[in-house]
Amino acid sequence: MHGTNLSRWTMSYFVVALSALLLGEILMAAGYGFPSVPIRAPETLVLVHVVAIGWLSLLLCGALFQFVPVLIARPLYSDSLPLPTLLFIVAGLAGLVLGFLQRAGMIEAGVSPLPYAAASLTIGFSLALWNFGRTLCTVRPLTLPASFVAVALVCLAATVTLGVAFSLVLGLNIRHGALLKIAGQGLPLHLIAGIGGWLTFSAIGVSYRLLAMFMLSPECEGRRTQAVLWLGTTALAIAILGGLATLLFDKGVHLALLAGGVLGFAAVVLYGMDVLHLYRARKRRVIELNSQMAALALVSLAVAVVMVVVLIGLGQLSEQIGAVVFLLVFGWLSGLGLSQLYKIVAFLTWLECYGPVLGKTATPRVQDLVDETRARKWFVLYYLSVWAATAFLLAPYLLGFRLAVAAMIVATLGLTVHLARSRLLSQVSAQSGLPEGTRRPHLLVSIARPS
């Protein structure tokens, strides 16, 4: 990546995203939202959107603004759009939260902010889609990791579209037949498009590239990886488009979800085999902490898939879907995000600070910007807490769940401190100071561009 322009606002995305993660964890530990109230309750909707949009979506957008150009070896279409994108998404999320709080009776009734929130989110994500889309369109054919991202972007558009339909019914009280059907029965499609399509497909595509890059493994470009792409894409198309069609024609979505689920299961199994190959074929003998912890995220994904199969066999999937989603969101997606964020922040900081003087003076290694020994305990605490919280959801044991989430907060705070220290070069400065010609990076903005 040396010589690649740094995305100016990626660090701002990461800071806002981590703040949203901590807010979501604090809400759960305080007993706000699921499982203290039903999944469809307004309080739960506050929690879900803070995590899904504020944490995971902003984390992915920030990462993709930096790494989509890396995936295709082309510059980002616009370096100026990420800031308004961030502002519109944050404003839209704030409006969503206010709208759900209004529906929960916590603020005075009046004009619903939900339609305005939906408009702001639509603008924000449309700017992101335009930027990513124009960037990807400069290359034919797309690399496999970039193809995963392209499919994920289509799913993001579907997620936003379904969300707008919900907001029109809930916020403007529109009673159009199709919109009512979507608002009444389309929640599973919204979740699949968001978690299964936008978030998971992006994570898979980026993980193929990052794991190979950080472990010095050969790229996965064979038939198995292509099968993951096509099986996963077909599964999403059947579940989302097929589910929407059957819903609108009053046929129910269960058959489409089942067919998509079978193909999705096959895609996840093949993806797991690919990742196992990346670890086994690596040239880096000692696996760094970020790749070690990414393995635990993949374990969480595997456990979640097994849980789905077992719960279907027991006829309890609908009753325990909250536990499955929790493990997917916090064990798989958040675990993978935090593990890669630990390396990405150090890597981008190193490029920004030392890239311009590389070869001209002595510079530290990327690993010198982090303290893996001290950070390891926070990752271990995070994963153990997530797994314990999942078990307490299955039990169910509400107090145990809240205590486990409280431990997640402690772990997340510990990791956030390590990320900040890495960004501010605290570890390097304490050892040897800054070489001549370098300067300490800003916490929120990347200023320098490596030559």
Residue, then its C-alpha position, 0 to 999 in steps of 0.5 A: m500500500h505504500g504510495t497509496n493516498l490516505s483517505r482523509w476522513t477514515m479516522s473520523y469514521f472510526v472514532v464515531a463508530l467506536s463511540a456508537l459501539l460503546l453507546g450500544e453496549i452501555l444501553m444493553a448493560a443498562g437494560y435498555g432494549f432487547p432482551s429487556v423488551p421485545i425485539r420489535a419494541p422502539e427501545t430495541l430499534v434504538l439499540v439496533h440502529v445505533v449498532a448497525i448504522g453507528w458502529l458497523s456501517l460507519l466502520l465499514c464505510g471508513a475502511l472501504f474509503q481506504f481499501v476499495p482503491v487498494l482492492i482494485a489499484r485505482p484511486l477513490y473517485s472523490d476524496s471530498l464526498p466522505l465528509p458530507t457522507l459521514l455528516f448525513i449518516v450521523a444526522g440521519l441516525a440521530g433522527l432515527v433515534l429521536g423517532f424511536l424515542q418518540r414512539a416509545g413515549m420518551i419525548e413529546a408526540g408531534v411531527s415524526p422525525l423518522p421521514y427526515a431521518a430516512a431522507s438524511l440516511t438515504i442521502g448519506f448512503s447514496l453518496a457512499l454508493w456513488n463514490f464506491g460505485r464510480t470507483l469500482c466502475t473504473v476496473r473490468p473485471l473486478t477482483l474477487p474481493a472487490s466483487f464481494v464489496a460490489v454485491a454488498l453495496v447492492c445489498l446496502a441499497a436494498t437495506v436503505t430502500l426497505g428502511v425508507a418503506f418502514s419510515l413512511v409507514l411509521g412516520l407518515n402513517i401511509r397506508h399503501g398496500a405494498l408498503l403496509k406488507i413490507a412494514g408488517q412482514g419485511l423485517p427479516l428481509h431488512l435484517i438479511a439485506g443489512i447483516g447478511g448482505w451489506l455487513t457480512f459480504s463486505a466483511i468477507g471481501v475485505s477479510y480475503r484481502l487483509l488476512a492475505m496481506f497481513m499474514l503474507s498468504p497467497e490470494c484466494e482466487g480459485r474456484r472455491t472462492q468464486a463459489v463462495l461469491w456466487l452461492g452467497t450472491t444467489a442466496l441473498a437474491i433468493a432471500i431478498l428479491g424472492g422474499l419480497a416477491t412472495l411477500l407482496f403476493d401474500k405467499g409468505v417469505h418462509l420458502a424464500l428464506l429457507a432456500g436462501g439459507v441453504l445456499g448461504f450455509a454452503a457459502v459460509v462453509l466454503y468461506g471457512m475453508d478458504v480462511l483456513h487455507l489462508y492461515r495454513a499457507r501464510k509465509r509469516r511464521v508468527i501470527e500477529l495479534n490482529s490475525q489471531m483475534a480474527a480467527l476468534a471472530l470466525v469461530s463465532l461465525a461458525v458457532a452462529v451457523v451451528m446454532v441456527v442448524v440446531l435451533i431449526g432442528l429443535g423448532q426454537l429458531s424464532e424464540q432464540i433468533g435474538a441470541v443468534v443475531f447477537l453472536l453474529v453482530f458482536g462475535w463475528l462482525s464486531g470481533l472481526g472489525l475490532s481485530q482488523l481495526y487494531k492493525i489498520v489504525a497502526f498501519l495507516t498511522w505508520l504510512e502517514c507518519y513514516g511513509p514520506v521519509l521511508g528510505k531516508t532515515a531510520t523508521p520503526r516497524v508497524q508492530d512498534l506502534v502497538d503493544e500486543t502483549r497488553a492488548r491481548k487481554w482486552f481482546v480475550l475479555y471481549y470475546l469471552s464476554v460476547w460468548a457468555a452474553t450469548a449463553f445468557l440469552l439462550a438460558p435466558y438469564l437477564l442479569g447474567f447478560r447485563l453483567a457480560v455486556a458490562a465486561m464487553i464495555v470494559a474490554t472495548l474501552g481497553l481496546t479503544v485506549h490502545l487504538a488511540r495510543s497507536r494513532l498518537l504514536s505513544q508507544v514509539s515516542a516513548q521509545s525513540g521519539l519522532p525522526e526528523g521530517t515526521r510529525r505526530p498524526h491528528l487523531l481524527v484526520s489524515i493529513a499527509r499523503p505518502s509519496 
